[in-house]
């Protein structure tokens, strides 16, 4: 839909671990276009004000889809489709269904699979990227580097 925007915040832990590029590459591969970015180091006071502002904007923009409290921000799972949650719910049903009904539910669960996460992502000159994936046991991925 025209005019839709997505705000993505990369947490300091992921940024400090060198995963920011991986996250951005995944978003771009999924069809998102980065139109602006900013890296900020904030004082605690600045961070608290920024968090209040962001939570206020979230409430205004997407209140039905998120649950926001003083302690947590989460997805309102009854208002959105999260395929991994749907997959788990279908698998829980299988144990309680007889024969063909159980198979039908398994087929529905398998239909949710759309491919390996980040399948085919390649980043040139990114040994840290390769090391990250190797550290998670993702050795089947193909990486290319420039010499």
N, C-alpha and C positions, 0 to 999 in steps of 0.2 A: 504494500500500500504506500503510495506517495506520501512523503513527509514523515514516515516512521524513522526513528533513530534508536540506536541501542547504545547505552552507556556501559562500558566495560571498565572495571577497576581491577588492576592486578595488585594483589596484596603484597606487602613488603617481603614476606617470606619467599614468595615465588620470584619476585624481582631480584632479591639478594642471592637466590640460588641460581640465577642465570636462566630462568625459565620464561621470562617475559617474551623473548623472541619466538619461542615455541608456541606460546599461547596466541600471540598475534598471527603467526603463520597458520595456525589451526582456524582462527576466525576468518582469515582471508580465503583459505581453501574452502570454507563453508559458504563463501559468497559475500561476506561482509567487506565493506570498504572503509579503511581508516581515513577519516576526514580531519581529525585533529588528535593530538596527543600532548601530554604534559607529564613531566616527572617532577615531583615535588618532595622536598624534605621539610616536614612541618614540626613546629614545637608542639608539645602536648595541648596547649591552649588552642593553637590554630587547628590542630587535628580534631579536637572536640567541637569547635565551631563548624568546621567543614562537615563533620559527621551529622550534626544537627541540621545543617542546610541540605545535605544530600537526602537525609531521611524525610525531611519536610517535602522536598521535591518528589521523592518516590511516592509518598502518600498521595500527593496531588495528582501525579501522572498515572500511577499503576496500583492504587490502593486495593482494588478487588483481587489482584494477583499476588500480593505479598502480605505477609503478616509481620508487623513491626511493633516491637516492644522496646522498653529501655534496655533489655538484656540481649535481644536477638532480632535478626531479620531473616525471614525465611519465605519460601514459596508457599502460597496457599494451594496445596496440591489438589484440592477439589475444584479449582478454577482453571487449571492448566493441564496439558498432557505432557507427562514426563515419561518417555518410553521405557526407561529402566524401572520405574515404579510400576508401570503397566505390565512389564515383563514379569516382575516378581509376583505381582498379584495373580497373573495367569498361572504361573508355576505352582502357587499355593493351592489353586483350585484343582489341579490335576490329581492330587492324592485322594480327593473326595469324589471323583467322578468315575463311573464305570467305563470300561472298554473304549468304544468309539467316541463317546462324549469327551473322554480324557484326551484321545488323539486329536480331536478337533481343537481343543484348547491348546495343545502343544503346537499345532499348526499355526494358530493365531499368535502364539508367543514367538515362534520362529519367523513369522512374517514381519515382526518388528525389527529384526536384524538388518542393518543397512550397510554393513561392512566394518572392517577393523577401524578402531579409533585412530585417526591421523594416517591412515593407510596411504602410502605413496608420497608422503611429505618428504622433501629433500631440501637441504639447506647447504649451499656451497660455502666452503671455508668455515665450517662450523664444527670443529673437533669437540667443543664443549657440548654441543647438541648430540653428537654421536655418543659421547661418554654418558650423558644423561640417560639415553635410551638403553645403552648397554647395562647401566647400573640397575635398570628396571627389568632386565632380562628380555628386552625387545631386540633380539639379534637377527630376526628375519627381515628387518627393514633394510632397504637399499639406500645408501648414502652416496652422494657425488661430491667431490671437492675439486676445485681448480688448482692447478699446479703453477 
